[in-house]
Amino acid sequence: MTVSQTKVVDFVGISKDGSEVILTIVDHLPWDEKNEHLLVLQDKLNLYVSFVESAELYEKYPEAKGKHVTIDLRILEEPTKDAKE
């Protein structure tokens, strides 16, 4: 799964110490001048936020209840200046 699959949560895991749920986005896309990549990433981030806010995370992963949630973004390429801002 990747950032371009904007209807899918890529990875869900629990930290080694068990205190947090880590939702990981894998972003392999190249950065572009028109910022289309940023729009794709925004859609993916919105999906992740909705996944948590709607409690779907806790329905699918009951062990996540009561844990801090972290969204971990893993990118392949260095972001452009616009992307960093």
For each residue, the residues with C-beta under 8 A, 3 or more apart:
1: 5 8 9 10 11 26
2: 5 10 26 27 28 29
3: 6 10 25 26 27 28 29 40 41 44
4: 29 40
5: 1 2 8 10
6: 3 40 43 44 47
7: 47
8: 1 5 47
9: 1 12 23 47 48 51
10: 1 2 3 5 23 24 25 26
11: 1 22 23 24 26
12: 9 21 22 23 24 57 60 61 64
13: 21 22 24
14: 18 20 21 22 63 64 67
15: 18 19 20 21 22 70
16:
17:
18: 14 15 67
19: 15 67 68
20: 14 15 67 68 69 70
21: 12 13 14 15 57 61 64 67 68 69 70
22: 11 12 13 14 15 70 72
23: 9 10 11 12 48 51 52 57 69 70 71 72
24: 10 11 12 13 71 72 73 74
25: 3 10 41 44 45 48 71 72 73 74
26: 1 2 3 10 11 74
27: 2 3 41 44 73 74 75 76
28: 2 3 76
29: 2 3 4 37 40 76 77
30: 37 77
31: 37 77 78 79 80 83
32: 35 36 37
33: 80
34:
35: 32 38 39 82 83
36: 32 39 40
37: 29 30 31 32 40 41 83
38: 35 41 42 82 83
39: 35 36 42 43
40: 3 4 6 29 36 37 43 44
41: 3 25 27 37 38 44 45 73
42: 38 39 45 46
43: 6 39 40 46 47
44: 3 6 25 27 40 41 47 48
45: 25 41 42 48 49 71
46: 42 43 49 50
47: 6 7 8 9 43 44 50 51
48: 9 23 25 44 45 51 52 71
49: 45 46 52 53 71
50: 46 47 53 54 56
51: 9 23 47 48 54 56 57
52: 23 48 49 55 56 57 69
53: 49 50
54: 50 51
55: 52 58 59
56: 50 51 52 59 60
57: 12 21 23 51 52 60 61 64 69
58: 55 61 62 64 65
59: 55 56 62
60: 12 56 57
61: 12 21 57 58 64
62: 58 59 65
63: 14 67
64: 12 14 21 57 58 61 67 69
65: 58 62
66:
67: 14 18 19 20 21 63 64
68: 19 20 21
69: 20 21 23 52 57 64
70: 15 20 21 22 23
71: 23 24 25 45 48 49
72: 22 23 24 25
73: 24 25 27 41
74: 24 25 26 27
75: 27 78 79
76: 27 28 29
77: 29 30 31
78: 31 75
79: 31 75 83 84
80: 31 33 83 84
81: 84 85
82: 35 38 85
83: 31 35 37 38 79 80
84: 79 80 81
85: 81 82
